[in-house]
Amino acid sequence: MLGRPSILLSRTGGFRPENLGQNAMAMIGNLCFTIFVLGVLIFTIIAATYQPEDPLFHPSTKMTNFLTSKSNATFKADDTVVRTGEDFLVANHTAFLTFINLTDVDVPTTNAVLVSDDNLDCRGKIDDPIDCTDPDVFHLLMRAAIEKFKDIHFYRFGKPVRGSNDSSCHMAWRFRPKEGKTASLYKDYRSFVVSRSENCTFDVVRIGDYHSGGNARKRKRENRNRGKNDEGFEKAPPKTEGEHITLPVVGETINDSLPVVESESSFGDRKYLIYSGGGDRCKSMGHYLWSFLCALGEAQYLNRTLVMDLSICLSKIYTSSGVDEEGKDFRFYFDFEHLKDSASVLDQVQFWSDWKQWHRKDRLSLHLVEDFRVTPMKLSGVKDTLIMRKFGSVEPDNYWFRVCEGETEPVVERPWDLVWKSRRLVDIVSAISSRLNWDYDSVHVVRGEKARNREMWPHLEKDTSPEALLSSLQDKIDDGRNLYIATNEPNTSFFNPLKDKYSTHFLDEYKDLWDEKSEWYAETAKLNNGNPVEFDGYMRVSVDTEVFLRGKKQVETFNDLTKDCKDGINTCSSSS
């Protein structure tokens, strides 16, 4: 019995001091191998289930600058409107514009236009038709417009034309709000009722509502030289340095018809790029736009025409049905006229029709690329007529924007300045702002699911109650002001207590701007093969956001109304 311990000790030689280091190394090796196996297993599970909703899972400095705004803190979520090219044109871009003042209009100091001394006997001529082409009448209308609309700067006036009757003239003008925060110019055309008195004077009796002067709405001249005047605009300030900059003009007739290839030879002489498949469909609008601009940037880098699909899928986060909806036209949301005037693009339906017709006869060739890691730089020498990037089914490696990552990012620039918001939607924004005479303040009130989630936003519901709003706004908005409330609260009667102090306004007050009788309804139906188009969630939030941003004073939810963080508790530093 006394000998057994020594025998056991000899059999377990690992306990000998000289073997301790060797055993420790073996244990560490086994532990590392186990950790490695677990890591591979975890990575495999994540890779199989990971499907990010948008490119924010692949951050870059350019993307952050593209999707965020310094001036609009609460409108940054993926289910709201995305910044586009015109948002980067700050108001300073219009500093070179010279605006027209009363002193620039050569008319008498009274509010009437006198005829010559040789024609003072006006008896019997009071009811004669008004000659809208008379320069004196032109000056009268300009003066009346400048005096009435004190919150806008007038840039150009168009030639007056006959209105709906003998006493009516229609006149157009371009303008921008005096306190405008965007670089856009707007076009309005209104009806003027003009009277003639017995003492040979004219007076403007009444000026119609926004876009009431339809006879003055002329199609702008098809002219690629942006520095020239548009047809119909006569009274304009002298040209100043910088007018070559292209600015959005809201209110013009829109020509966003699809471009076509005019001949077989011109089709074969051009080079094309097309992106096919991938997982970008039905994602957020920010995701879609970020990927689309990658494709457009590569096409410009390769000096090729981008073959684009104008039929997009609207994510369920914007639809009333709660499901993804296919068949939405690119032109519902973005300015295709500006895009086709500024870049070489072609609709893929037209392209494949031409390709089928001519590719065999003219031996047109196709270069297929199925790996996003094949950089645009490697394709710069490809001579084939068409380069097709084909994306697979595994997300996120099938996202288009992956092409522009890594070593490509500093080489291929996304041409964000080529994509602007739909001018049809911004025209609705302009109409709402004009009805408020461009003289209103705005507040954004976030409620909905965030207000109900007290764990993440403990104070939001209370801080956005009518009582709290009245207390918060009293030092920010003057009594009696027009107050536009942009909100996701479906029941606007919730804000009724604010009516005692402010003249409140909401998006749904202006449904006539997109209902069956509206210009927007008619034009979008025409784009949609005659079928009516729903004013969907993304359109609503686009208009709501843009009207909010045009308020003279803007009050934010998370910056001004509550101390809660926009993205939930303890996230203020990252979301501010």
Phi, psi and omega in degrees: 000322181292339182274347186295318180303321180292325179293314179299321180295323180288330180284332177259067185297346181297341181278356178293140182305324184288347181259357184298315180298317181296317180293322179298318178298320180295318179296318179297319179297316179297320179296316179297319180296320178298315178299319179299314180298316179297319179298316178298319180296313180296316180298321180297317180296315180297316181297327182283333185250351187280114178224083182296146184280339185201171186290000177295344176282354178231072190291148171209158181299317181298318181295320179299316178296327183287319188267353184244163181221136179287336189259000185215080192292327185269348178262059182237353184293160183292343180265017176240187188287145181261141176295142177233184192305319184291341177290340179272349175274093183294162184302337180297341178294341178265008181296335181281348182283139176256124185261159185266129178248172178303323182292345180274351184258121186276084178223163177300159182288341175283175182268028181225161177250121182270141174274177185288163181295338182283355186223046183281339182279098183256008181299133180086355182247005184299323184266006177296152179302144176280129177276098184291344180275353179297127180304326179294322177294321177303312180295323178298315181294320178299313182297318180298320180294315181297321181288327183281316186259086189277349184258014177229155173261129178269128181259312179215148174245139176270164179294130176295148177228165180299140180268217185279345179206185186290342181253013184240139172235145175248137181216143180250157174206158172253145185203174167213149179299143180300325179253029182295140181254002176242165184270359184295149165257152180239151177243130174235153176216125189230159175268140177240127173267120185245134178245152176244129180263171181291341179266024172068037177239155176249146174222147172273115183277320184206145174245129184288181181284175179309128178060031178276345182262065187300333181293341180267002180274094182259145176292129180293148182298135176291100188213120181283344181277102186290348182280348183271154179294148172281151181302136176097346181261110185257310184277100182225148177290164178300151177296138179236161182300134177103357184288357176286346180293131180278122178245146174297136174242112184267128179116348176288157170297134186261132175244086179247038173295157184285136177290148179231155174272123192286334184209165178298319183292320180291328177295314182289336182281342183269160176246146189229156173226134177223139173258131185234134177075203179100175185255018185278344183292145175067018174270181179298159182295328176297318177298311181303312185292322179297321178287317180300319181291334173295314179298316180294322178295319178294320179299318179291322178298320181273000182057047180237159174280129178276123174270112189243151177267111181282351177266114183245163179257125179272124182299149180299342179290348179248356189260149177286337180282341181079009176232159177298141182235119177278170171082016176277138183274133177311324185286348174294330191245336186227160185275094183286331178299314179295321181296312183288335176284338187252343183219165179267105180226157180212139178291136187291332177297313177296319182299310184293331175295315179291321180298315179298326183284325192241347191292326180286319181295318184261007179055047177287139188246155182239133175247114184264133177235123184243010179232120182295344180284352172285108189284157174303329180297326180285344181261359185296336181265002182291131183261351184299152181298318185234130168256121178248119171269118180252124184254143184277205186250358184265116178271146006265008182287357178254016176278136183302322187293350177296334178300327186265011179267174175066227184292344180281333188305315179282354185261313182263116180269133173286122182277067184301335182289350182271346182250114178245162175294154177304126179289341174292320178289318181291335175293326174296318176301314180297322179295317179297314181297323180291323177296334176265011179058026180056026183229078181209162173250163185220151177223140177253120183244109178270124175228244175059220184297326181295320180292332180277341181266089186283344177290321181270325181230078190295335186248354191299314183300314181291320184289343179251013174290157180305319181296316180293323179297317178300321179291319183288326186275345187298330179265359184247324183238130181290148178301144175084357182286152166294125182237113176271125182252109174269121188205156172261009174285114186292331183261096185289345175295344175305330184265010183306323179302338180285344183293338179291339184245332184227162170267097189275147181219144181227162184303317186291352174292343188246031182300335180297343180281348176224014179278188188299335182265002187275160176294321179300316181299314182294317184288321179289325176297322177298320177293335187257035178057035177087355181272140181296149181248134178286138172280088194279182185298322180290323176297317180299312183289332176296310181294315180302316180295314184292323176295317177304314185290344179266001175293147180294318172242137182236125181247121182267155178292304189273347175267330192237330187261333183215155176270355176298154180273145183302319183261015178110174185303139177065026178240009185300321183295329182271342184251355182275000000 
